[in-house]
Amino acid sequence: IGPFAVQIAGRMVQLFLKIVKNASADEDESAFTALQCLRVLNTLLHVLAPLKDNAEVFRQLCMVYQPVIQRCLKPDAHEFLEDTLDLIGALVSFCSEMYPFLWALIPEITKRYKGATDHAQNVVVCLSKYVAYGGLAKKPDLVKEMLSMVLWTFNPTFPRGKGPDDPAVIARDMLVPSQYSAKLVTIILLHIGDKIQHHIPQISELVIKKLSQTIKLQTTLKKQPKDEVEYELAKAENLIILLIESMSAAMYKNPELFLQALGKMGCTTAVFKVWMSSREKMREMASCLQLSILGLQSLSILPPSKLPKELMGPDRVLLHLLNASVGQLTELKAQEEKEANEGDTDDDGDDDGDSEQEFEKFEDIDGNQDAIGAETMEEFKGLAERIKNAFIYEDGAHKDEYLDEFFNEPLYQFDKFAFFARCFDVFPKANPQAYNAWKSVLNAQQKATIQKLSTEGKMRATEEEKGNQQ
């Protein structure tokens, strides 16, 4: 299909723009047909992605798709927003070069988001692909644009333009969008945190304020009849875990700056208390468990002068946090072993029915024949079916659910046991007093567990180094 891709895409774009221009506001059939055009355009990108020497084709497709994307980001094209964001994400993922047109879409997406928070997942998936692509750290205005979107989501006192003005009501309404915004913060930190260190204090304060706000909302909700607020309570609990995940990423990237932000806000003890009380819930969320390990272990490499007095006082909070990280690492080990055992018995069979559900057929499409000739519509109907059948993904999925693919990125592949072993080696040199105090309160079983984890970590680090050299 490669040699004909640009021509096919051009005709689809013409068809889409013609349908949208001629369709009336209540004409569902035309909207359905236009939506299928967008999905064909999206599928076409996925079909072309594995082909060799496709850079020039994608460059041309980017220009061909431009009028459709610009049209669909307008407020009156809400029904096309989800598929348009998928389309933009695919272009970002598959283009070998990030064209100015694609970079220029970020402000348009964040602006459109404010009137479409029901599409928070799609917006964050799309923006996350920009982050993963690379180069964003060299565009500070675009980083600020994304963080401004997060701030708008997190802060219920900002004007919304429509709907209620009560911050408490807004905070409840924005629980789900806030979850996705927290994910976006985590992804930004993981991918470019090393290159935007100056933003870490601002990001940390942003997340900590939202954590405090969410805990207050949770307290208020618990005073109401449970059956009336059960949904909001569950979302608030999940948001707290995702905010801890963001804090973990910030502390892993720069523990000193993160702790400074806590000290500035006077909430060091309170934040770590919430962190520790949420450990049971973290066990259910693998990404948060893993990042919590990295964040807490990062405390062990700081010298005493960089640690707040709340952690170094007589309550020995630092030692409790390090013990917690060891417990989480032990839990991670158990989960890995369980997954390995389950993997040996899993059935690899696939259900081809999903593809049919994901890509709807062009049914009753001839109802629009006054605007588009019947012969042309039949041609595109057949074309869509052929492209659908050529789709390379067996499960038929055309978008990323809940950002899963971003947690297969290098940081999540980075071995937490190897990081623990490195920290365990640095700890006695960086903070000998705390290290000796920690050792003195460990019993024989705990010492054996730590030694076992450290040994395994060193072994994994050696294997990792060999793999890097290869």
N, C-alpha and C positions, 0 to 999 in steps of 0.2 A: 504493500500500500504506500510505501515511502515516496515513490516518484509522483504520486497523484495527491499527496497529502495537502499541499498548499491549495490546489485547485478545489479539492473536496471542502476544505475548511472555508475557502472564499465563498462557495455557493451556500454553505450552511449559514455563514454570517449574513449574507444577503437575504436569505430566507427569514432568519430570525428578525432582522431589523424591519423587514417588510411586514411581518406578522404583527410585531409590536406597534408599528406605526398605524396600521389599519384597524387593529383590534379595539373594540370598545371596552370600557372598564369592567363590565359584567360578563364579558365573553370568555367563559371558562375554557372552552374548547381551544380557542386560539392561544390562551396562556399555556395550556397543556402542550400544545404543539411546539410553541417557542421553548418551553422547558426541555423538551426532548432534543431540540437542536443544541442547546447548551450541553446536554449530557453526551451527545455525539461528539461535540468539540472536545470535551474533557476526555472521553474514551480514546479519541484519536491520539491525544498526547501520550497516554499510557501505552498504546500500541506501538508508537514510534520510539519510545524511550530506549528499548533494548537495541535498536538498530545501530550499526556502526556508521560513523561519519554523518551524524544527524545534526551537527551544530548549525549548519546553514539552513536546514529545514526549520529548526526551532527559531532561528532568527527571523525568518520570513513569517512563521506562524505567529510570533509575538506581535508583529505589525498587523497581520490580518485580524487577530483577535481584539486589537486595541479598541475599535469602535463598539464592539459588543460589551466589553468590560466597562468602558466609560458610561455606556447607556445603563447598564445594570447596577451601577453604584449610585444612581440617582434615587431619591426617596420614593418616587412613584413606582419603582421596580422591586418592591420588597419581596415579592414572590419568587424572584430570581436570585436573591442575595446568596442563599446557601450554595447553590451550584456555581455562582460566579466566584465565590471565595475558594471553592474547590478548584476551579479553573485557574485562578491566580496562583494558588499553592502548587499546582502541577507545573505551571510555567516556571516558577521559582525553583522547583526541585529538579527539573529536567533540562533547563537551559544551561549551556556551558558557560554563558556569560550573562551577568546581571545587567540588563539594559536600563538606561535612564527611565524609560517608561515604567518599568516594574518598581524601581525605587520610589518613583513619584506617587505610586499607589498607596504607600503606607499612610500618609496623612489623610487620604481619601477614605481609607478603610477605618481608621480610628474615628474620623468624623462621622461616618455612616453608622458606626457602632453605637453612638449615643442615642440614636433613634431606633436601634434594633438590638437591644440587650438580650432578646430571646434567641439571638444567633451568637451568643457569647462563645460557645464552643467552636463554631466555625471560624469566627474571627480570630480566636487565639490559635487554632490549628494553623491557619494561614500565616499569621504573624510569626509563629514559631518556625515556620519554614524559612522565613527571611533570616531569623537568628541563626538557624542551623547552617544556612548557606555560607555564611562568612562575609566579612567585609563591613558588617554593621557597626563594629567598634570604631571604624574610621568615619562614621557619619553620626556625630554626636546629636545633631538636630533630630534625627530619626529615633535614636535611643530615647531622647527626651519626649518625643511624641508618644512612644509606647508607654513610658512611665507616666506620662500625663493621663493617658487612658486608664491606667491602673489606679491612679490617684482619684480620678473622677468616679471610678467604680467603688473604691473603698470609702470615700468620704460622702456620707449621706446628707451633709449640709450644702453641697453644691447644688445650684439650681438645675432642675431636670427639664424645664421647658413645658412639661405637661404632667398630669397626674398629681398625686398628693405632695404637699410640701413638708409634711411631718417627717423629720429625720428618722424616727423610730420605724415608721411605715416603710420608708425608703430602704432602710437597712434590712428589713425583712424581705422586701421585694428583690434586693440585690444580693441575696445569699448565694444563689447559683452563679450569677456572673462573677461574683467575688472569688468563687472557687477557681474558675478558669483564669481569672486575673492573677491569682496566687501561683497557678501553674506557669503562667507566662513569666512571672518574676523569677521563679526557680530556673526556668529554661534559659533566661537571659544570663543569670548568674553562672550557670554551669558552662555555657558556651563562650561567653565573652567577659566573665567576671574578672579574669586576670588583666584584661585590657581596659576595664572601666572601674578601676579601684576607687577613683574619686566619687563614684556614684554609690558605693556600698553603704556609707553612713546614711545617705538619703533613703536608699532602698530599705535599710534596716529599720529606720524610724517609721517609714510608711507601713511596713509589715507589723511592727510592734503596736502601733496605734490601732490598726485594724484588729489585731488580736485582742487588745483591751476592749475595744468596742463590741466585738463578737461575744466575749465572755459576759459583758453586761447585758447584751441582748438575750443570751442564753439564760441568765439568771431571771430576767423578766419573764421569759417564756415559761420557765418552770413553775411560775406562780399561777399560771392559767391552766384550765382543764386540759389534760394531756391529749385527749382525743381531738381537741381543736387545734393544737399546735404541734402535733407529732411530726409532721413533715418538716416544719421549720426547725424543730429541735435537732432532727437528724442532719439537716443541711448545716446548721450551725456547728454541730460536732465535727462534721467532715471538714468544714472550713478551718476550724482550729487546727486540725491535723495538717492540712495543706499549708497553713501559715507557719507551723513549726517546721515543715519541710523547707519552706523558703528561708527561714532563719538558719536552718542547718546548712543550706547551700552558702549563705552569706558567711557563716562562721567558718566553714571549710575553706572558702576562698580567701578570707582575711579575718582570722579570729580577733586580732587586735582591734581593728576598726569596728567590728560588730560589738565587742564588749564596750568600746568607747560609747557607742550609740546607746547601749543599755544604761551605762552610767550617767550619761547626759539626761536621760529620761527618768532616772531614779527608779528603775524597775528590774534590776538584775535578779534579785531574789524571787520576785513574783513570776518573771518569765520562766526561770528554770524550775520553779514549783509547778507551773502549768505543764512544762515539758515533761517532767517526771511523772505527773499524774496521767499523762496521755500515752504512756508506754504500751499499755494493753491494746489500745486502739491501733497503735502503729504496727502491731504484729499483723494486722489485717491488710496493711497497705505496704507492699514490698518497697516501693520507691522511697517512702518516708522512713521506713526502718533503716534502709541502707544509708540514706543521707544523714539520719540522726547519728549513726555510728561515726561517720566521717566528721560531722560537726563536733561532737563531744570529744572524740579523740584528738581533735586539733588543739584542745585546751592543754594537752600534755606537752606540747612543744613550745609553749610560751614560757619565758622566764618570769620569776615572781613579780618583777617590776611592771609587767604588762597585764597582770591579773588583778581584777578588782578585789577590794578587801572583803567583799561579801563571800567570795569563793575561798579566801585564804584564812578566814577567821576560825574561832574555836569550834564552830559547827562542822568544819571540814567538808564544806559543800563540794569542793573540787573532787575530793576522794569519792563522795557519793556519785557524782556525775561520771567519773571514770569507771566506777563499778557498774553503773547503769549501762555504759557503752559496752563493757565486757559481756554483760547479760544479753544485750541486743545482738552482739556478734555471735554468741552461743546460739541464740534463737535463729539467726540467719543461717548458721551451719546446719541446724536441725531442718530448716525449711529446704535447704539445698539437697540434703540427703533424702528428704521425703519426695521432692520433685524428681530426683534421679530414680528412685524406686518406682514411682508412678509412671515415669517415662518408659520404663521397660515393659509395661503392660498395656500402655495406651493403644487404642485402635487408630490407625492412620487413615481410615476411610473418610472420604469427603462427600458432602452432600451437594450435588450439582444444582439443587433447587434454589439455593440462595441467589445464584446468578439471575435466575428468572425474576425473583422478587426485587432485586436491586435495579435491574434495568427493565423498565416497563416497555411493553410493545406499543407500537403506534396503532391504537385501535380507534375506529371511528374518525380517523384523521381527515377523511374526505369532507367532513362537515364544513371545512374552511375553504372549500374550493372556489368560492367567490373571490377571495383575496389571492389565492394561489391555485394555479391550474391543477386539475385532477392528475394529469400525467406527471407533472413535476412532483406532486405530493407522493405519488406511488414510487417514483424514482428515489426520493429521499427515504421513504419507508423501507425500501429494500436495502438502501445503503446503510441505514442505521442498524438493520438486522445483521448485515454482513460484518460491520465493524464490531457489533456486540459479540458475534461468534468468534471474532479474532482476538478478543480481549485476553490479555496474557495472564491475568490473575485468576486462578482457579476458583477462588471463593466469590468472585464478582465484586469484591469491595472496591469502592472508588474514593473513599475518604478515610482519614485516620480517626478512629474512635478514641476519645478521651486522651489523645496525645500519646498513645502507647509507644509509637515509633521513636519518640524523642527520649524515651528511657531505655533505648537500646544504643544510645550514643556512647562515645568513648568513656565518659565519666562513669556511666552505669556498668560498663564492661570492666572498668578499673577495679581491681580486686581489693575489697575492703580488708581482707585478712593481711594482704601485703602492706596496706597502709598502716594497719595496727602494728605490725612487726617493726616498721620504720619508726613509728611514734614511740614504741616501747624501747627502742634503742636510743632515741633522742631524749626521752623523758629524764633519765637520771643525770644527764649532762645539763639540760635546760633548767631543771628545777629539782636539784638533789634533795632539798628539804622535804618537798611534797612527795617525792618518790620514796624516800625512806619512811615517811609517815604512812604512806599507802601500804608499803610492804609490811609494816609493823602491825597493821590491823587485819591483814589477810590470814585466813586459816590455811591449813595444809591443802585442802581440797581446792580452794580458790587459787592458790599459787600454782597448783598442778594444772588447773584449767587455763590460766593465763600463759603458762609455759607451753602448753599444748597448742594454743591458738597462735602464739608467737612463732613456734617452730613451723607450723603449717603456713603461716604468713610468709616466712622467709623462703620456704620451699616454693610457694606460688610466685613470690617476687623473682626468684631465680628463673622459673619457667617463663614468666612474663618478659624478663630481660632477654632470654634466648629467642622468644618469639619476635621481639622488637628488632633484634639483630638480623634475624632471618628476613 
